[in-house]
Amino acid sequence: MIVVYNLRSDAIKMRKNQANTQNRKIHITLPNTIHQRLRVKCALEDLTIQDYVADLIFRAVQDIAVTENGKLALKED
């Protein structure tokens, strides 16, 4: 099965959904060459680096749920 993502529309939807939630910031250090490639990729896809990275992280953790008592669980489909 081939899954095609529209990163731009997904990132915009994610931003709108997060508008009323508390957000956390992260800081990462990248080698200059990787950062340059990332900037070019985002420009080609008409995305901000923020939206691109947030979407990558969202997809990586979307099957993880944290319950109210702090325990971790996998989401079931």
MIVO-13217 format. One record per atom (N, C-alpha, C, O): x, y, z; atom name; residue number from 1. Coordinates in steps of 0.1 Angstrom, whole numbers, plus 5000, padded with zeros to 4 digits. Each point is the difference from the previous one (the first is absolute). Example, Ala and Ser with C-alpha at 12.3 -4.5 7.8 and 13.67 -1.06 7.14 Angstrom:
! MIVO-13217
<node xx="5132" yy="4943" zz="5078" site="N" pos="1"/>
<node xx="4991" yy="5012" zz="5000" site="CA" pos="1"/>
<node xx="5009" yy="5012" zz="5000" site="C" pos="1"/>
<node xx="5010" yy="5000" zz="5007" site="O" pos="1"/>
<node xx="4986" yy="5011" zz="4986" site="N" pos="2"/>
<node xx="5009" yy="5011" zz="5000" site="CA" pos="2"/>
<node xx="4992" yy="5011" zz="5008" site="C" pos="2"/>
<node xx="5005" yy="5011" zz="5001" site="O" pos="2"/>
//
This chain:
! MIVO-13217
<node xx="5008" yy="4988" zz="5000" site="N" pos="1"/>
<node xx="4992" yy="5012" zz="5000" site="CA" pos="1"/>
<node xx="5009" yy="5012" zz="5000" site="C" pos="1"/>
<node xx="5009" yy="5001" zz="5008" site="O" pos="1"/>
<node xx="4988" yy="5009" zz="4983" site="N" pos="2"/>
<node xx="5007" yy="5012" zz="5000" site="CA" pos="2"/>
<node xx="4992" yy="5011" zz="5007" site="C" pos="2"/>
<node xx="4988" yy="5002" zz="4997" site="O" pos="2"/>
<node xx="5019" yy="5005" zz="5012" site="N" pos="3"/>
<node xx="4993" yy="5011" zz="5007" site="CA" pos="3"/>
<node xx="5007" yy="5013" zz="4996" site="C" pos="3"/>
<node xx="5012" yy="5001" zz="5001" site="O" pos="3"/>
<node xx="4980" yy="5008" zz="4995" site="N" pos="4"/>
<node xx="5005" yy="5013" zz="4995" site="CA" pos="4"/>
<node xx="4995" yy="5010" zz="5010" site="C" pos="4"/>
<node xx="4988" yy="5002" zz="5003" site="O" pos="4"/>
<node xx="5021" yy="5006" zz="5003" site="N" pos="5"/>
<node xx="4996" yy="5010" zz="5009" site="CA" pos="5"/>
<node xx="5002" yy="5014" zz="4994" site="C" pos="5"/>
<node xx="5009" yy="5002" zz="4992" site="O" pos="5"/>
<node xx="4981" yy="5006" zz="5011" site="N" pos="6"/>
<node xx="5001" yy="5014" zz="4996" site="CA" pos="6"/>
<node xx="5005" yy="5008" zz="5012" site="C" pos="6"/>
<node xx="4993" yy="5004" zz="5008" site="O" pos="6"/>
<node xx="5021" yy="4997" zz="4993" site="N" pos="7"/>
<node xx="5006" yy="5006" zz="5012" site="CA" pos="7"/>
<node xx="4995" yy="5014" zz="5003" site="C" pos="7"/>
<node xx="4997" yy="5003" zz="5011" site="O" pos="7"/>
<node xx="5001" yy="5005" zz="4979" site="N" pos="8"/>
<node xx="4996" yy="5014" zz="5002" site="CA" pos="8"/>
<node xx="4986" yy="5000" zz="5006" site="C" pos="8"/>
<node xx="4998" yy="5007" zz="5010" site="O" pos="8"/>
<node xx="4992" yy="4986" zz="4985" site="N" pos="9"/>
<node xx="4987" yy="5001" zz="5005" site="CA" pos="9"/>
<node xx="4999" yy="4993" zz="5014" site="C" pos="9"/>
<node xx="4993" yy="5005" zz="5009" site="O" pos="9"/>
<node xx="5015" yy="4984" zz="4993" site="N" pos="10"/>
<node xx="5000" yy="4993" zz="5013" site="CA" pos="10"/>
<node xx="5006" yy="5009" zz="5010" site="C" pos="10"/>
<node xx="4995" yy="5001" zz="5012" site="O" pos="10"/>
<node xx="5016" yy="5006" zz="4985" site="N" pos="11"/>
<node xx="5006" yy="5009" zz="5009" site="CA" pos="11"/>
<node xx="4991" yy="5012" zz="5004" site="C" pos="11"/>
<node xx="5000" yy="5004" zz="5012" site="O" pos="11"/>
<node xx="4993" yy="5001" zz="4978" site="N" pos="12"/>
<node xx="4991" yy="5011" zz="5003" site="CA" pos="12"/>
<node xx="4989" yy="4996" zz="5009" site="C" pos="12"/>
<node xx="4996" yy="5007" zz="5010" site="O" pos="12"/>
<node xx="4998" yy="4981" zz="4988" site="N" pos="13"/>
<node xx="4990" yy="4994" zz="5008" site="CA" pos="13"/>
<node xx="5005" yy="4998" zz="5014" site="C" pos="13"/>
<node xx="4993" yy="5003" zz="5010" site="O" pos="13"/>
<node xx="5019" yy="4992" zz="4992" site="N" pos="14"/>
<node xx="5006" yy="4997" zz="5013" site="CA" pos="14"/>
<node xx="5002" yy="5014" zz="5007" site="C" pos="14"/>
<node xx="4997" yy="5000" zz="5012" site="O" pos="14"/>
<node xx="5007" yy="5010" zz="4982" site="N" pos="15"/>
<node xx="5002" yy="5013" zz="5006" site="CA" pos="15"/>
<node xx="4987" yy="5005" zz="5005" site="C" pos="15"/>
<node xx="4999" yy="5006" zz="5011" site="O" pos="15"/>
<node xx="4990" yy="4993" zz="4981" site="N" pos="16"/>
<node xx="4987" yy="5005" zz="5004" site="CA" pos="16"/>
<node xx="4995" yy="4992" zz="5012" site="C" pos="16"/>
<node xx="4994" yy="5006" zz="5009" site="O" pos="16"/>
<node xx="5008" yy="4981" zz="4991" site="N" pos="17"/>
<node xx="4996" yy="4992" zz="5011" site="CA" pos="17"/>
<node xx="5007" yy="5003" zz="5013" site="C" pos="17"/>
<node xx="4995" yy="4998" zz="5011" site="O" pos="17"/>
<node xx="5017" yy="5007" zz="4988" site="N" pos="18"/>
<node xx="5009" yy="5003" zz="5012" site="CA" pos="18"/>
<node xx="4998" yy="5014" zz="5005" site="C" pos="18"/>
<node xx="5006" yy="5003" zz="5010" site="O" pos="18"/>
<node xx="4986" yy="5005" zz="4983" site="N" pos="19"/>
<node xx="4999" yy="5014" zz="5004" site="CA" pos="19"/>
<node xx="4995" yy="5002" zz="5014" site="C" pos="19"/>
<node xx="5004" yy="5010" zz="5007" site="O" pos="19"/>
<node xx="4988" yy="4981" zz="4998" site="N" pos="20"/>
<node xx="4994" yy="5002" zz="5014" site="CA" pos="20"/>
<node xx="5007" yy="4991" zz="5010" site="C" pos="20"/>
<node xx="4995" yy="4998" zz="5011" site="O" pos="20"/>
<node xx="5016" yy="4996" zz="4986" site="N" pos="21"/>
<node xx="5007" yy="4991" zz="5009" site="CA" pos="21"/>
<node xx="5013" yy="5006" zz="5005" site="C" pos="21"/>
<node xx="5006" yy="5009" zz="4993" site="O" pos="21"/>
<node xx="5000" yy="4987" zz="5018" site="N" pos="22"/>
<node xx="5013" yy="5004" zz="5004" site="CA" pos="22"/>
<node xx="5010" yy="4994" zz="4991" site="C" pos="22"/>
<node xx="5000" yy="4988" zz="4997" site="O" pos="22"/>
<node xx="5010" yy="5020" zz="4998" site="N" pos="23"/>
<node xx="5010" yy="4995" zz="4992" site="CA" pos="23"/>
<node xx="5013" yy="5000" zz="5007" site="C" pos="23"/>
<node xx="5003" yy="5008" zz="5009" site="O" pos="23"/>
<node xx="5006" yy="4983" zz="4987" site="N" pos="24"/>
<node xx="5014" yy="4999" zz="5006" site="CA" pos="24"/>
<node xx="5009" yy="5003" zz="4989" site="C" pos="24"/>
<node xx="4997" yy="4997" zz="4988" site="O" pos="24"/>
<node xx="5015" yy="5008" zz="5015" site="N" pos="25"/>
<node xx="5010" yy="5003" zz="4990" site="CA" pos="25"/>
<node xx="5012" yy="4990" zz="5002" site="C" pos="25"/>
<node xx="5003" yy="4995" zz="5011" site="O" pos="25"/>
<node xx="5003" yy="5001" zz="4978" site="N" pos="26"/>
<node xx="5012" yy="4992" zz="5000" site="CA" pos="26"/>
<node xx="5011" yy="5008" zz="4993" site="C" pos="26"/>
<node xx="4997" yy="5009" zz="4991" site="O" pos="26"/>
<node xx="5015" yy="4988" zz="5011" site="N" pos="27"/>
<node xx="5011" yy="5006" zz="4994" site="CA" pos="27"/>
<node xx="5009" yy="4989" zz="4995" site="C" pos="27"/>
<node xx="5004" yy="4991" zz="5008" site="O" pos="27"/>
<node xx="5000" yy="5009" zz="4979" site="N" pos="28"/>
<node xx="5009" yy="4990" zz="4995" site="CA" pos="28"/>
<node xx="5012" yy="5006" zz="4993" site="C" pos="28"/>
<node xx="4999" yy="5012" zz="4995" site="O" pos="28"/>
<node xx="5012" yy="4982" zz="5005" site="N" pos="29"/>
<node xx="5012" yy="5004" zz="4993" site="CA" pos="29"/>
<node xx="5002" yy="4991" zz="4988" site="C" pos="29"/>
<node xx="5001" yy="4988" zz="5002" site="O" pos="29"/>
<node xx="5001" yy="5018" zz="4987" site="N" pos="30"/>
<node xx="5002" yy="4992" zz="4987" site="CA" pos="30"/>
<node xx="5013" yy="5005" zz="4994" site="C" pos="30"/>
<node xx="5004" yy="5012" zz="5001" site="O" pos="30"/>
<node xx="5003" yy="4979" zz="4992" site="N" pos="31"/>
<node xx="5011" yy="5004" zz="4992" site="CA" pos="31"/>
<node xx="4995" yy="5010" zz="4989" site="C" pos="31"/>
<node xx="4989" yy="4999" zz="4996" site="O" pos="31"/>
<node xx="5020" yy="5010" zz="5000" site="N" pos="32"/>
<node xx="4996" yy="5010" zz="4991" site="CA" pos="32"/>
<node xx="4994" yy="4994" zz="4987" site="C" pos="32"/>
<node xx="4991" yy="5005" zz="4994" site="O" pos="32"/>
<node xx="5016" yy="4985" zz="5001" site="N" pos="33"/>
<node xx="4995" yy="4994" zz="4987" site="CA" pos="33"/>
<node xx="4986" yy="4994" zz="5001" site="C" pos="33"/>
<node xx="4992" yy="5001" zz="4991" site="O" pos="33"/>
<node xx="5005" yy="4993" zz="5021" site="N" pos="34"/>
<node xx="4987" yy="4994" zz="5002" site="CA" pos="34"/>
<node xx="4989" yy="5011" zz="5000" site="C" pos="34"/>
<node xx="4990" yy="4999" zz="4995" site="O" pos="34"/>
<node xx="5014" yy="5012" zz="5013" site="N" pos="35"/>
<node xx="4991" yy="5011" zz="5001" site="CA" pos="35"/>
<node xx="4997" yy="5006" zz="4986" site="C" pos="35"/>
<node xx="4989" yy="5004" zz="4997" site="O" pos="35"/>
<node xx="5021" yy="4998" zz="4995" site="N" pos="36"/>
<node xx="4999" yy="5005" zz="4987" site="CA" pos="36"/>
<node xx="4990" yy="4992" zz="4991" site="C" pos="36"/>
<node xx="4992" yy="5005" zz="4993" site="O" pos="36"/>
<node xx="5010" yy="4982" zz="5008" site="N" pos="37"/>
<node xx="4992" yy="4991" zz="4992" site="CA" pos="37"/>
<node xx="4985" yy="5000" zz="5005" site="C" pos="37"/>
<node xx="4991" yy="5000" zz="4992" site="O" pos="37"/>
<node xx="5008" yy="5001" zz="5021" site="N" pos="38"/>
<node xx="4986" yy="5001" zz="5006" site="CA" pos="38"/>
<node xx="4993" yy="5013" zz="4995" site="C" pos="38"/>
<node xx="4989" yy="5000" zz="4997" site="O" pos="38"/>
<node xx="5019" yy="5011" zz="5003" site="N" pos="39"/>
<node xx="4994" yy="5013" zz="4995" site="CA" pos="39"/>
<node xx="4996" yy="4999" zz="4986" site="C" pos="39"/>
<node xx="4989" yy="5005" zz="4996" site="O" pos="39"/>
<node xx="5019" yy="4988" zz="4996" site="N" pos="40"/>
<node xx="4996" yy="4999" zz="4986" site="CA" pos="40"/>
<node xx="4988" yy="4991" zz="4998" site="C" pos="40"/>
<node xx="4991" yy="5003" zz="4992" site="O" pos="40"/>
<node xx="5009" yy="4986" zz="5015" site="N" pos="41"/>
<node xx="4988" yy="4990" zz="4999" site="CA" pos="41"/>
<node xx="4987" yy="5008" zz="5004" site="C" pos="41"/>
<node xx="4990" yy="4998" zz="4994" site="O" pos="41"/>
<node xx="5011" yy="5009" zz="5017" site="N" pos="42"/>
<node xx="4988" yy="5007" zz="5005" site="CA" pos="42"/>
<node xx="4996" yy="5011" zz="4990" site="C" pos="42"/>
<node xx="4988" yy="5002" zz="4998" site="O" pos="42"/>
<node xx="5021" yy="5005" zz="4996" site="N" pos="43"/>
<node xx="4997" yy="5010" zz="4990" site="CA" pos="43"/>
<node xx="4993" yy="4993" zz="4988" site="C" pos="43"/>
<node xx="4991" yy="5006" zz="4994" site="O" pos="43"/>
<node xx="5014" yy="4983" zz="5002" site="N" pos="44"/>
<node xx="4995" yy="4993" zz="4988" site="CA" pos="44"/>
<node xx="4985" yy="4995" zz="5003" site="C" pos="44"/>
<node xx="4992" yy="4999" zz="4991" site="O" pos="44"/>
<node xx="5006" yy="4998" zz="5021" site="N" pos="45"/>
<node xx="4986" yy="4995" zz="5004" site="CA" pos="45"/>
<node xx="4992" yy="5011" zz="5006" site="C" pos="45"/>
<node xx="4988" yy="4997" zz="5004" site="O" pos="45"/>
<node xx="5017" yy="5015" zz="4995" site="N" pos="46"/>
<node xx="4992" yy="5012" zz="5005" site="CA" pos="46"/>
<node xx="4996" yy="4998" zz="5015" site="C" pos="46"/>
<node xx="4988" yy="5003" zz="5003" site="O" pos="46"/>
<node xx="5021" yy="4993" zz="5005" site="N" pos="47"/>
<node xx="4997" yy="4998" zz="5014" site="CA" pos="47"/>
<node xx="5011" yy="5007" zz="5008" site="C" pos="47"/>
<node xx="5011" yy="5003" zz="4996" site="O" pos="47"/>
<node xx="4985" yy="5001" zz="5017" site="N" pos="48"/>
<node xx="5010" yy="5005" zz="5009" site="CA" pos="48"/>
<node xx="5007" yy="4988" zz="5006" site="C" pos="48"/>
<node xx="4995" yy="4989" zz="5000" site="O" pos="48"/>
<node xx="5017" yy="5013" zz="5005" site="N" pos="49"/>
<node xx="5008" yy="4990" zz="5006" site="CA" pos="49"/>
<node xx="4992" yy="4995" zz="5013" site="C" pos="49"/>
<node xx="4999" yy="4988" zz="5002" site="O" pos="49"/>
<node xx="4994" yy="5021" zz="5005" site="N" pos="50"/>
<node xx="4992" yy="4997" zz="5011" site="CA" pos="50"/>
<node xx="4989" yy="4990" zz="4996" site="C" pos="50"/>
<node xx="4999" yy="4990" zz="5007" site="O" pos="50"/>
<node xx="4994" yy="5013" zz="4983" site="N" pos="51"/>
<node xx="4989" yy="4991" zz="4996" site="CA" pos="51"/>
<node xx="5005" yy="4987" zz="4995" site="C" pos="51"/>
<node xx="4994" yy="4989" zz="5004" site="O" pos="51"/>
<node xx="5017" yy="5011" zz="4989" site="N" pos="52"/>
<node xx="5005" yy="4987" zz="4995" site="CA" pos="52"/>
<node xx="5005" yy="4991" zz="5012" site="C" pos="52"/>
<node xx="4997" yy="4988" zz="5000" site="O" pos="52"/>
<node xx="5011" yy="5018" zz="5009" site="N" pos="53"/>
<node xx="5005" yy="4992" zz="5011" site="CA" pos="53"/>
<node xx="4988" yy="4995" zz="5009" site="C" pos="53"/>
<node xx="5000" yy="4989" zz="5005" site="O" pos="53"/>
<node xx="4991" yy="5020" zz="4998" site="N" pos="54"/>
<node xx="4989" yy="4997" zz="5008" site="CA" pos="54"/>
<node xx="4992" yy="4988" zz="4994" site="C" pos="54"/>
<node xx="4995" yy="4992" zz="5008" site="O" pos="54"/>
<node xx="5003" yy="5009" zz="4979" site="N" pos="55"/>
<node xx="4993" yy="4989" zz="4994" site="CA" pos="55"/>
<node xx="5007" yy="4987" zz="5001" site="C" pos="55"/>
<node xx="4994" yy="4989" zz="5002" site="O" pos="55"/>
<node xx="5020" yy="5011" zz="4996" site="N" pos="56"/>
<node xx="5008" yy="4988" zz="5001" site="CA" pos="56"/>
<node xx="4998" yy="4994" zz="5014" site="C" pos="56"/>
<node xx="4999" yy="4988" zz="5002" site="O" pos="56"/>
<node xx="5002" yy="5020" zz="5008" site="N" pos="57"/>
<node xx="4999" yy="4996" zz="5014" site="CA" pos="57"/>
<node xx="4986" yy="4994" zz="5003" site="C" pos="57"/>
<node xx="4999" yy="4990" zz="5006" site="O" pos="57"/>
<node xx="4991" yy="5018" zz="4989" site="N" pos="58"/>
<node xx="4986" yy="4995" zz="5002" site="CA" pos="58"/>
<node xx="4998" yy="4986" zz="4994" site="C" pos="58"/>
<node xx="4995" yy="4991" zz="5007" site="O" pos="58"/>
<node xx="5010" yy="5007" zz="4981" site="N" pos="59"/>
<node xx="4999" yy="4987" zz="4994" site="CA" pos="59"/>
<node xx="5007" yy="4989" zz="5008" site="C" pos="59"/>
<node xx="4996" yy="4988" zz="5000" site="O" pos="59"/>
<node xx="5016" yy="5015" zz="5005" site="N" pos="60"/>
<node xx="5008" yy="4991" zz="5008" site="CA" pos="60"/>
<node xx="4994" yy="4995" zz="5013" site="C" pos="60"/>
<node xx="5002" yy="4989" zz="5004" site="O" pos="60"/>
<node xx="4990" yy="5020" zz="5002" site="N" pos="61"/>
<node xx="4994" yy="4997" zz="5013" site="CA" pos="61"/>
<node xx="4985" yy="4998" zz="5000" site="C" pos="61"/>
<node xx="4994" yy="4999" zz="5011" site="O" pos="61"/>
<node xx="5000" yy="5002" zz="4977" site="N" pos="62"/>
<node xx="4985" yy="4999" zz="5000" site="CA" pos="62"/>
<node xx="4994" yy="4988" zz="5006" site="C" pos="62"/>
<node xx="4988" yy="5000" zz="5004" site="O" pos="62"/>
<node xx="5019" yy="4989" zz="4996" site="N" pos="63"/>
<node xx="4995" yy="4987" zz="5006" site="CA" pos="63"/>
<node xx="5003" yy="4998" zz="5015" site="C" pos="63"/>
<node xx="4998" yy="4990" zz="5005" site="O" pos="63"/>
<node xx="5007" yy="5021" zz="5001" site="N" pos="64"/>
<node xx="5003" yy="4999" zz="5014" site="CA" pos="64"/>
<node xx="4990" yy="5009" zz="5008" site="C" pos="64"/>
<node xx="4997" yy="5011" zz="4996" site="O" pos="64"/>
<node xx="4998" yy="4983" zz="5014" site="N" pos="65"/>
<node xx="4990" yy="5008" zz="5009" site="CA" pos="65"/>
<node xx="5005" yy="5000" zz="5014" site="C" pos="65"/>
<node xx="5006" yy="4991" zz="5005" site="O" pos="65"/>
<node xx="4992" yy="5021" zz="5001" site="N" pos="66"/>
<node xx="5004" yy="5001" zz="5014" site="CA" pos="66"/>
<node xx="4987" yy="5002" zz="5008" site="C" pos="66"/>
<node xx="4992" yy="5009" zz="4997" site="O" pos="66"/>
<node xx="5006" yy="4982" zz="5012" site="N" pos="67"/>
<node xx="4987" yy="5000" zz="5008" site="CA" pos="67"/>
<node xx="5001" yy="5011" zz="5011" site="C" pos="67"/>
<node xx="5011" yy="5005" zz="5003" site="O" pos="67"/>
<node xx="4978" yy="4998" zz="5003" site="N" pos="68"/>
<node xx="5000" yy="5010" zz="5010" site="CA" pos="68"/>
<node xx="5009" yy="4996" zz="5012" site="C" pos="68"/>
<node xx="5005" yy="5009" zz="5007" site="O" pos="68"/>
<node xx="4996" yy="4978" zz="4996" site="N" pos="69"/>
<node xx="5009" yy="4996" zz="5012" site="CA" pos="69"/>
<node xx="5014" yy="5000" zz="4996" site="C" pos="69"/>
<node xx="5009" yy="4995" zz="5008" site="O" pos="69"/>
<node xx="4995" yy="5009" zz="4980" site="N" pos="70"/>
<node xx="5014" yy="5001" zz="4996" site="CA" pos="70"/>
<node xx="5005" yy="4988" zz="4994" site="C" pos="70"/>
<node xx="5012" yy="4999" zz="4996" site="O" pos="70"/>
<node xx="4980" yy="4990" zz="5002" site="N" pos="71"/>
<node xx="5005" yy="4988" zz="4994" site="CA" pos="71"/>
<node xx="5000" yy="5001" zz="4985" site="C" pos="71"/>
<node xx="4991" yy="5007" zz="4994" site="O" pos="71"/>
<node xx="5018" yy="4986" zz="5000" site="N" pos="72"/>
<node xx="5001" yy="5000" zz="4985" site="CA" pos="72"/>
<node xx="4992" yy="4988" zz="4994" site="C" pos="72"/>
<node xx="4999" yy="4990" zz="5007" site="O" pos="72"/>
<node xx="4995" yy="5012" zz="4982" site="N" pos="73"/>
<node xx="4993" yy="4990" zz="4993" site="CA" pos="73"/>
<node xx="5000" yy="5002" zz="4985" site="C" pos="73"/>
<node xx="5002" yy="5011" zz="4996" site="O" pos="73"/>
<node xx="4997" yy="4978" zz="4996" site="N" pos="74"/>
<node xx="4999" yy="5001" zz="4986" site="CA" pos="74"/>
<node xx="4985" yy="5002" zz="4996" site="C" pos="74"/>
<node xx="4992" yy="4993" zz="5006" site="O" pos="74"/>
<node xx="5005" yy="5016" zz="4985" site="N" pos="75"/>
<node xx="4987" yy="5002" zz="4996" site="CA" pos="75"/>
<node xx="4996" yy="4988" zz="4991" site="C" pos="75"/>
<node xx="5008" yy="4995" zz="4992" site="O" pos="75"/>
<node xx="4980" yy="5000" zz="5009" site="N" pos="76"/>
<node xx="4995" yy="4990" zz="4992" site="CA" pos="76"/>
<node xx="4991" yy="5006" zz="4989" site="C" pos="76"/>
<node xx="4992" yy="5009" zz="5003" site="O" pos="76"/>
<node xx="5009" yy="4986" zz="4985" site="N" pos="77"/>
<node xx="4992" yy="5005" zz="4989" site="CA" pos="77"/>
<node xx="4987" yy="4993" zz="4999" site="C" pos="77"/>
<node xx="4991" yy="5003" zz="4992" site="O" pos="77"/>
//
